[in-house]
């Protein structure tokens, strides 16, 4: 018997070896190489991504909106459900590593024909003088069984553990996807919040300029009545006033649309939003982007792609192991009798069976090779997506970081231009009042002041939005309060 088993094992392993030849492939490495810097001499003082969102954003109203969104936003809820689904898949693969034990109660009735082997044999057995009456077999013959059944596929070649590892990595990837949704949501709320503050400031600038333009229109109307200017001057002032009113209507509409967008991110219907003034924000002089290698640890999309790549590594190992023999162990134990009353009263009703079997694919080689080819293709795809996520992450931070310093310079220059134009506008009003400046000079100065104030507001708003986007691009926003 032992020789037969050894021969069978040798045959099965030989068939498996032939089936799995020429399938060796080195796993793709997930260690990415990034440039040392973002081409800007910045000290490595850490990354803003290390700061929790409730520390990074000091605005109380903004923090409140973010907290509401993390609880109510449909995208975060959907991401949590995907995590639960991935956890269930992992638990399922965990269960496949363990033996399958079932309680079993069954019964069946069989009638033997008189001209069959069982029928003749049972009838002959019943006529035996040494057979007690309570052991004679009835016809029809009922059989009742109660006990346990056991089955277990042994983790040969690591096939089951590889599948479990793949499920675990996909669970981790789903958690990183949830982190990615959090970083996107926090950034989206912050950027729209800053846009609202910028629009509020634009409305304030327009209202102040409307007041000045209305005063200027009254003044030029009086001068026309005194014969100092003609109707053309009045029309020019009135045209400027109407243009500013049009811009005010457009800004107020943008405010309503942006408020509705923020409320949608909060998972609720439109309602007024309380917010701070952009004038309370000092221009930001520096940011902490960290070194590029930190992206591998902080950016959720890169971490998600890495876990997906690891999962495909495990898939390839499991697909390769499918070419080798599988070992299954089965066992059954319990009580069996043609009379239920004899289950526990007589020791002779106890039964058991124990078996083990090796099986290797022979005629399924084409199907298994196709599955293996599919697994390796998915591995190559996951590797490409991982490289893409690393490249995308670096370029996002690179662009936002350089844009930040460009905006900082533009804000400084625009602030100087604003101060100069305010002086020029004040001088033009004084000179116009005493007749040393034309109304066109006053109108042009006034228009330029309005334009430059709106441009400065837009730049400051753009810088705040840029910092929020840089915080997201660096991987900030998903760590729990207290950092990591």
C-alpha positions in Angstrom: 0.0 0.0 0.0 2.8 2.4 0.9 4.5 1.7 -2.5 1.3 2.4 -4.3 0.9 5.7 -2.6 4.5 6.7 -3.3 4.0 5.9 -7.0 0.8 7.8 -7.2 2.4 10.8 -5.5 5.4 10.7 -7.9 3.0 10.5 -10.9 0.8 13.4 -9.7 3.8 15.6 -9.0 5.4 14.7 -12.3 2.2 15.7 -14.2 2.0 19.0 -12.2 5.6 19.8 -12.9 5.1 19.2 -16.7 2.0 21.4 -16.6 3.7 24.3 -14.8 6.9 24.4 -16.8 8.0 27.8 -18.3 5.8 29.8 -15.9 8.5 31.3 -13.7 8.3 35.1 -13.6 10.0 37.6 -11.2 7.5 39.7 -9.2 7.3 43.3 -10.2 8.9 45.6 -7.5 6.7 48.3 -6.0 9.7 50.3 -4.8 9.5 53.6 -6.7 12.4 56.0 -7.2 11.5 59.7 -6.9 13.6 62.8 -7.5 15.4 64.1 -4.4 13.6 67.5 -4.5 10.9 69.5 -6.3 13.6 71.5 -7.9 13.4 74.1 -5.2 15.8 74.5 -2.4 13.5 73.9 0.6 14.7 72.6 4.0 13.3 69.2 5.0 11.2 70.5 7.9 8.5 67.9 7.5 5.4 67.8 5.4 2.1 69.6 6.0 0.6 66.2 5.4 1.6 65.2 8.9 -0.8 67.7 10.4 -4.4 66.5 11.0 -7.0 68.5 9.1 -8.4 70.0 12.3 -5.0 71.4 13.1 -4.0 72.5 9.6 -7.3 74.5 9.1 -7.6 77.0 12.0 -10.9 78.5 10.8 -13.6 77.3 13.1 -16.4 77.5 10.5 -14.4 75.6 8.0 -13.5 72.9 10.5 -17.2 72.5 11.4 -18.1 72.1 7.7 -15.4 69.4 7.2 -16.6 67.5 10.3 -20.2 67.5 8.9 -19.1 66.4 5.5 -17.0 63.5 6.8 -20.2 62.2 8.5 -22.8 62.9 5.9 -21.2 63.0 2.4 -22.4 60.1 0.2 -19.0 59.4 -1.2 -17.5 58.7 2.3 -20.4 56.5 3.1 -20.0 54.5 -0.1 -16.2 54.2 0.6 -17.0 52.8 4.1 -19.4 50.2 2.5 -16.6 49.2 0.1 -14.3 48.6 3.1 -17.0 46.3 4.7 -17.3 44.4 1.4 -13.5 43.9 1.2 -13.4 42.8 4.9 -16.1 40.2 4.2 -14.0 38.9 1.2 -11.0 38.7 3.5 -13.0 36.9 6.2 -14.2 34.4 3.5 -10.6 33.7 2.4 -9.6 33.3 6.1 -12.4 30.7 6.5 -11.1 28.7 3.5 -7.8 28.1 5.4 -9.7 26.3 8.2 -11.3 22.9 8.1 -14.9 22.7 7.1 -16.9 20.9 9.9 -20.7 20.3 9.5 -23.3 18.7 11.7 -25.2 16.2 9.6 -28.5 14.3 10.1 -29.8 12.4 7.2 -32.0 9.5 6.3 -32.9 7.5 3.2 -35.0 4.4 2.3 -34.1 1.9 -0.3 -36.0 -1.1 -1.6 -33.8 -3.9 -3.0 -35.0 -6.0 -5.9 -35.3 -9.7 -5.4 -33.0 -10.3 -8.4 -30.2 -7.9 -7.3 -27.0 -8.5 -5.5 -28.2 -6.5 -2.4 -31.6 -8.1 -2.4 -30.3 -11.7 -2.5 -27.5 -10.9 -0.1 -29.7 -9.3 2.5 -32.2 -12.1 2.3 -29.5 -14.7 2.7 -28.0 -12.8 5.6 -31.4 -12.6 7.4 -31.7 -16.5 7.2 -28.4 -16.9 9.1 -29.1 -18.7 12.4 -26.3 -16.6 14.1 -28.0 -13.3 13.3 -30.1 -11.8 16.2 -33.6 -10.8 15.3 -33.0 -7.1 16.0 -30.1 -7.1 13.4 -32.1 -8.5 10.5 -32.3 -6.1 7.6 -35.8 -4.9 6.6 -36.9 -4.5 3.0 -37.4 -1.6 2.2 -34.2 -0.8 4.0 -34.1 2.6 5.9 -30.8 4.1 7.0 -30.5 7.0 9.5 -27.3 8.9 10.2 -26.4 11.6 12.7 -22.8 12.9 13.1 -20.2 15.3 11.9 -18.5 15.6 8.5 -15.0 17.1 8.1 -13.2 18.4 5.0 -10.0 20.3 4.6 -7.9 21.4 1.7 -4.3 21.5 2.9 -2.4 24.6 2.0 0.1 23.0 -0.3 2.3 25.3 -2.4 0.8 28.3 -0.6 -2.2 28.6 -2.9 -4.8 29.3 -0.2 -2.4 31.6 1.8 -1.7 33.6 -1.4 -5.4 34.1 -2.0 -5.8 35.2 1.6 -2.9 37.6 1.2 -4.5 39.0 -2.0 -7.8 39.6 -0.1 -5.9 41.3 2.8 -4.1 43.6 0.4 -7.4 44.5 -1.3 -8.9 45.2 2.1 -6.0 47.6 2.8 -6.4 49.2 -0.6 -10.1 49.8 0.1 -9.1 51.6 3.3 -6.7 53.8 1.4 -9.4 54.5 -1.1 -11.5 55.8 1.8 -8.6 57.9 2.9 -8.4 59.3 -0.6 -12.1 60.2 -0.5 -11.4 62.0 2.8 -8.5 64.0 1.4 -10.5 65.0 -1.7 -13.6 65.9 0.3 -11.6 68.1 2.8 -9.8 69.8 0.0 -13.0 70.4 -2.0 -14.8 72.0 1.0 -11.8 74.1 1.8 -11.3 75.4 -1.8 -15.0 76.2 -2.1 -15.0 77.8 1.3 -12.1 80.1 0.3 -13.9 80.8 -3.0 -16.9 82.0 -1.0 -14.7 84.3 1.1 -13.1 85.7 -2.1 -16.6 86.3 -3.6 -17.7 88.0 -0.4 -14.7 90.3 -0.6 -15.4 91.0 -4.3 -19.0 91.9 -3.4 -17.7 94.2 -0.7 -15.3 95.9 -3.1 -18.0 96.3 -5.7 -20.4 97.8 -3.1 -17.8 100.3 -2.0 -17.0 101.3 -5.6 -20.8 101.6 -6.3 -21.0 104.1 -3.5 -18.1 106.1 -4.9 -19.5 105.9 -8.4 -22.9 107.0 -7.3 -21.3 110.0 -5.6 -19.2 110.7 -8.7 -22.4 110.6 -10.9 -24.1 113.1 -8.6 -21.1 115.4 -8.7 -20.8 115.3 -12.5 -24.5 115.9 -12.9 -24.2 119.0 -10.7 -21.3 120.2 -12.8 -23.2 119.6 -16.0 -26.0 121.8 -14.6 -23.4 124.5 -13.9 -22.0 124.2 -17.4 -18.6 122.8 -16.4 -19.1 119.5 -18.2 -21.3 118.2 -21.0 -23.7 115.2 -21.3 -20.9 112.9 -22.5 -19.3 113.1 -19.1 -22.6 112.2 -17.3 -23.1 109.3 -19.7 -19.6 108.0 -19.1 -20.1 108.0 -15.3 -23.5 106.4 -15.6 -22.1 103.7 -17.9 -19.4 102.9 -15.4 -22.0 102.7 -12.6 -24.2 100.3 -14.6 -21.2 98.1 -15.5 -20.3 97.7 -11.8 -23.9 96.9 -10.9 -23.8 94.1 -13.6 -20.6 92.7 -12.1 -22.3 92.8 -8.6 -25.2 90.7 -9.9 -22.8 88.2 -11.4 -20.8 87.9 -8.1 -24.0 87.4 -6.1 -25.1 84.6 -8.4 -21.6 82.9 -8.0 -22.0 83.1 -4.3 -25.4 81.3 -4.4 -24.0 78.6 -6.7 -20.9 78.1 -4.5 -22.9 77.9 -1.3 -25.1 75.3 -3.0 -22.0 73.3 -4.0 -20.7 73.4 -0.4 -24.0 72.2 0.9 -24.0 69.4 -1.6 -20.6 68.3 -0.3 -22.0 68.4 3.2 -24.7 66.0 2.2 -27.6 68.5 2.7 -29.9 70.9 0.8 -29.0 74.5 0.2 -28.9 76.8 3.2 -26.9 79.9 4.3 -23.3 79.3 5.4 -21.5 81.3 8.0 -17.9 82.1 7.1 -15.0 84.3 8.0 -13.6 87.3 6.0 -10.7 86.8 3.7 -9.2 90.1 5.1 -8.6 88.2 8.4 -6.2 85.9 6.6 -2.7 87.0 6.4 -0.9 86.3 3.1 0.9 82.9 3.5 4.6 83.2 3.1 5.8 79.6 3.3 4.5 76.0 3.1 6.0 72.7 4.1 5.8 70.3 1.1 8.3 67.9 2.5 10.6 65.7 0.4 9.1 63.8 -2.6 9.8 60.4 -1.0 7.2 61.3 1.7 4.5 61.0 -1.0 4.9 57.2 -0.9 3.9 57.2 2.8 1.2 59.9 2.8 -0.7 59.9 -0.5 -3.7 57.6 -0.3 -3.8 57.0 -4.1 -0.2 55.8 -4.1 -0.7 53.6 -1.1 -3.9 52.2 -2.7 -2.1 51.4 -5.9 0.7 49.8 -3.9 -1.7 47.5 -2.1 -3.4 46.6 -5.3 0.0 45.7 -6.8 0.8 43.5 -3.8 -2.6 41.8 -4.2 -1.8 41.0 -7.9 1.6 39.5 -6.7 -0.4 37.2 -4.5 -2.9 36.4 -7.3 0.0 35.3 -9.5 1.4 33.1 -6.8 -2.0 31.5 -6.3 -2.5 31.0 -10.1 0.9 29.4 -10.4 0.1 27.1 -7.4 -3.0 25.9 -9.3 -0.7 23.8 -11.6 0.4 21.7 -8.6 -1.4 18.9 -6.8 -4.0 19.7 -4.2 -4.4 17.6 -1.0 -7.8 17.1 0.4 -8.6 15.4 3.8 -12.1 14.2 4.5 -13.6 12.5 7.5 -17.0 11.5 8.8 -18.1 10.2 12.2 -21.3 9.6 14.0 -24.1 7.0 14.4 -25.8 5.0 11.7 -28.6 2.4 11.9 -31.7 1.3 10.2 -33.5 2.0 13.5 -33.1 5.4 15.1 -33.7 3.9 18.6 -30.4 2.0 18.2 -28.2 5.1 17.7 -27.1 5.6 21.3 -28.1 2.4 23.0 -25.9 0.1 21.1 -22.1 0.7 20.6 -22.3 -1.0 17.2 -24.1 1.9 15.6 -21.1 4.2 15.7 -19.3 4.7 12.4 -16.4 6.8 11.0 -14.5 7.2 7.9 -11.2 9.0 7.1 -9.6 9.7 3.8 -7.1 11.8 1.9 -6.6 12.4 -1.8 -4.1 14.1 -4.1 -5.4 15.6 -7.3 -3.5 17.4 -10.1 -4.9 19.0 -13.3 -4.3 17.1 -16.5 -6.9 18.1 -19.0 -7.5 21.6 -17.6 -4.0 22.9 -18.4 -5.3 25.3 -21.0 -7.8 26.8 -18.6 -5.3 27.2 -15.8 -2.7 28.7 -18.1 -5.3 31.2 -19.3 -6.0 32.1 -15.6 -2.3 32.4 -15.0 -1.9 34.7 -18.0 -4.8 36.8 -16.9 -3.3 37.1 -13.4 0.1 38.2 -14.8 -1.6 40.7 -17.1 -3.4 42.2 -14.1 -0.1 42.4 -12.3 1.5 44.3 -15.1 -1.5 46.6 -15.2 -1.3 47.2 -11.5 2.4 48.0 -11.8 1.7 50.5 -14.5 -1.1 52.2 -12.4 1.3 52.3 -9.4 3.9 54.0 -11.5 1.3 56.4 -12.9 0.1 57.3 -9.4 3.6 58.1 -8.2 4.3 60.2 -11.3 1.0 62.0 -10.9 1.5 62.7 -7.3 5.0 64.2 -7.8 3.8 66.4 -10.7 0.8 67.7 -8.7 2.9 68.8 -5.8 5.6 70.1 -8.1 3.0 72.3 -10.0 1.2 73.5 -6.9 4.4 74.3 -5.0 5.8 76.4 -7.8 2.4 78.0 -8.3 2.3 79.0 -4.6 5.6 80.9 -4.8 4.4 82.5 -8.1 1.2 83.6 -6.4 3.1 85.0 -3.4 5.2 87.2 -5.7 2.1 88.3 -7.6 0.3 89.2 -4.4 3.2 91.4 -3.3 3.3 93.2 -6.6 -0.4 93.6 -6.8 -0.6 95.0 -3.3 2.0 97.7 -4.3 0.0 98.4 -7.4 -3.2 98.8 -5.4 -1.6 101.3 -3.0 -0.3 103.4 -5.9 -3.7 103.4 -7.7 -5.5 104.4 -4.6 -3.3 107.4 -4.3 -3.8 108.1 -8.0 -7.6 107.9 -7.7 -7.6 110.3 -4.7 -5.5 112.7 -6.6 -7.7 112.6 -9.7 -10.8 113.3 -7.6 -9.1 116.3 -6.0 -7.8 117.6 -9.3 -11.2 117.1 -11.0 -12.9 119.1 -8.2 -10.7 122.1 -8.9 -10.8 121.7 -12.7 -7.2 120.4 -13.2 -8.3 116.9 -14.3 -10.8 115.7 -16.9 -13.7 113.4 -16.1 -12.1 110.7 -18.3 -9.0 110.7 -16.0 -11.3 110.2 -13.0 -13.2 107.4 -14.7 -10.1 105.6 -15.8 -8.5 105.9 -12.3 -11.7 104.6 -10.7 -12.0 101.7 -13.1 -8.4 100.7 -12.6 -8.8 100.9 -8.8 -11.8 98.6 -9.0 -10.0 96.2 -11.3 -6.9 95.9 -9.2 -8.8 95.4 -6.0 -10.7 92.6 -7.6 -7.5 91.1 -9.0 -5.8 91.3 -5.6 -8.8 89.6 -4.0 -8.7 86.9 -6.7 -5.0 86.3 -6.1 -5.4 85.9 -2.4 -8.3 83.6 -2.9 -6.3 81.6 -5.4 -3.4 81.3 -2.9 -5.7 79.9 -0.2 -7.2 77.4 -2.6 -3.7 76.5 -3.8 -2.6 75.7 -0.3 -5.6 73.6 0.3 -4.9 71.7 -2.9 -1.2 71.3 -1.9 -2.3 69.9 1.4 -4.3 67.3 -0.4 -1.7 66.6 -3.0 0.9 66.0 -0.2 -1.4 63.4 1.3 -2.8 65.4 4.1 -6.3 65.1 5.5 -6.8 61.4 6.3 -4.8 61.0 9.5 -6.9 60.9 12.7 -6.7 63.9 15.2 -3.4 63.8 16.9 -1.3 63.0 13.8 0.4 59.8 13.0 
